[in-house]
Structure formats: structure tokens, C-alpha cells
Amino acid sequence: MRWRKIQRKFRRKPYILDPFRCRNYQAAKELLFAAGLPSAFEVMETARIRANRTPEEWEAMLGISQKKLVRKCRSAAPIRLGSIALLSKRVVLAVGLILFIGFFMAFTAPGRALAMSLYNAVSEIIDGVLYVRSAESDGAALSIPSVSGEAEEVLHFDTIDALADHVDYPVYYLSNEGAEIDAITYSELSRMGKCIITVYHWEDATITISQINQIYSVVKEDHVLADAVYCEFKSEHGIIVEGIFMPQDRSFTGTTVTDMCVTNYEIEGCENVEEAAYIFASLNITK
């Protein structure tokens, strides 16, 4: 007798429908999937019949009422995915909940905002390296201090000429004698690159020029207010400034974008567009 035949003889023969007995394992498997798996209540009812007990005797032996047994059997019934697998209701509920949360965070604006806030709450990127907070008491990110922009070098200058001698690229400045320099700051930031901030005083107005040598793509519509006035100025030296004038704040915010850098301008205490145009008429750049 061959070994495969011996294995088939000793293999357990499943009972599909009592008293029908299928002795072929493959045929029993095919019949099982074709007829469908019996429910928990059907299995218990078959066990009662084979035990030759009446429903009252069966209920007394189990110590559970018929209604409670039906309810427990219904909750224990698995969910069948074709002929692939049988999953419990808890597993199906957990998978469905995970899929719902994933679709919510991926395809809805509130979900993406929630995911970003959770990401920022537990992690931080410093110098291109992702750090994860191990506990709330750890502070910013593990033992690394939180620094806005991660300044590596901050220098102060008294004149534009001294700043121009220090850097190796042109610097934007106001050449009008009425503009008094209040402060010149040069800093190198690991996130934003090299940054020059020059603050001027012009009568009652304060002008701030921020020059950054790293360009970021910005959508203008996201930063233009409904009651703001879009302006475009051109200085006597050919420098173009684009920005918005906000009458309610008496302020102007503008930008000059070149191949080398991005320069931002801020004017506080500006009465109208004509005054802003007069200020930027003297805008110049070092050689």
C-alpha cells in the first residue's frame, strides 16, 4: 500500500451534513465551500440532535437560554470573503475603521490638516534629519533645542558698503538721502540660506528689506487680501517690485525675484500707493 493511500486512510473525514459522510478529502473540501460553512447555531443544533436531547434538556445542560444562545451565535458568526478567507466581525470592523481613517486623512482637507498636526506634534526635521519625540517632557525633539530657522551666523553692519564687502553677491538698498539706515543684519540659516535684513526710516515710515538667496515657490493668490491693492513699481535703476498695499494698515508688502535671490520689502506707516512708489524710486543694487 502506498504512503499517500495510507495518509488518506488515516486522515480525518469531515462531516458535512449529518448523517452524510464524505470520505474523500478533496471532494469534502469542494462540497464544503459549495454548500457554505454552517453557522454556529447550526453546529449547536446538530450537536443537540446527535446527543439525542430535547431543546429543554439541551438548554438545562448548557445553562443558557435559547434566546441568549441565538444572540451569542449570531455575534460569533464570521464573515466570508468568497473562497479566500473567513474573518471575524471584529477583524472586519478594525480593517474598515483603518481604511476609513486612511481615506479621511488622504482625500479630505480636515483629515490632511489633522495628519499634519499629529506629525508635527511627535516629530521634527532638523538639518534634513527626522527626530521623533520620545516623551512630552523631552522638549522639542529629544535633546536637540528648538531654534526658529537654525541660525548659524548673525552679523551686524553699519553701512551698505561694509555689507557688500562681506558678501559675494549684489545687495538691494535705498540710495535716497532721506532714507536713514536703522539696522543691517546678515545671517546664515540652515533652512532658509543667507538672509540680509535692512531697516530704514523715512519720515514717519519704516521700510524693511529682506533679501534671501534661496527661492521658494509662492502662489500670490494665497497672500493677497480682498481689500488690498496690487502694485508694481520700477525704480530708476530698473529694479521691479511687485506687492500689495493695504490701506487699513497703512502698509505695503512687496517682493523682487531674480535668478540669485528673493528680496522682500515691508513699509509701515505708508499713506498711499504714490508714497510707496516714491520710496522705491531710489531702490538700487550694489555692484
HELIX and SHEET records of a PDB file:
HELIX    1   1 TRP A    3  PHE A   10  1                                   8    
HELIX    2   2 TYR A   25  ALA A   35  1                                  11    
HELIX    3   3 ALA A   40  ARG A   50  1                                  11    
HELIX    4   4 PRO A   55  LEU A   62  1                                   8    
HELIX    5   5 GLN A   66  SER A   75  1                                  10    
HELIX    6   6 LYS A   89  PHE A  107  1                                  19    
HELIX    7   7 ALA A  109  VAL A  122  1                                  14    
HELIX    8   8 GLU A  136  ASP A  138  5                                   3    
HELIX    9   9 ILE A  160  HIS A  166  1                                   7    
HELIX   10  10 LYS A  220  ASP A  222  5                                   3    
HELIX   11  11 VAL A  273  PHE A  280  1                                   8    
SHEET    1   A 2 TYR A  15  LEU A  17  0                                        
SHEET    2   A 2 PHE A  20  ARG A  21 -1                                        
SHEET    1   B 2 ILE A  79  LEU A  81  0                                        
SHEET    2   B 2 ALA A  85  LEU A  87 -1                                        
SHEET    1   C 2 SER A 123  ILE A 126  0                                        
SHEET    2   C 2 VAL A 129  VAL A 132 -1                                        
SHEET    1   D 8 ALA A 151  PHE A 157  0                                        
SHEET    2   D 8 GLU A 180  LEU A 189 -1                                        
SHEET    3   D 8 GLY A 193  TRP A 202 -1                                        
SHEET    4   D 8 ALA A 205  ILE A 212 -1                                        
SHEET    5   D 8 VAL A 262  GLU A 268 -1                                        
SHEET    6   D 8 SER A 251  VAL A 257 -1                                        
SHEET    7   D 8 ILE A 240  MET A 246 -1                                        
SHEET    8   D 8 VAL A 229  LYS A 234 -1                                        
SHEET    1   E 2 TYR A 172  LEU A 174  0                                        
SHEET    2   E 2 LEU A 283  ILE A 285 -1                                        
END                                                                             
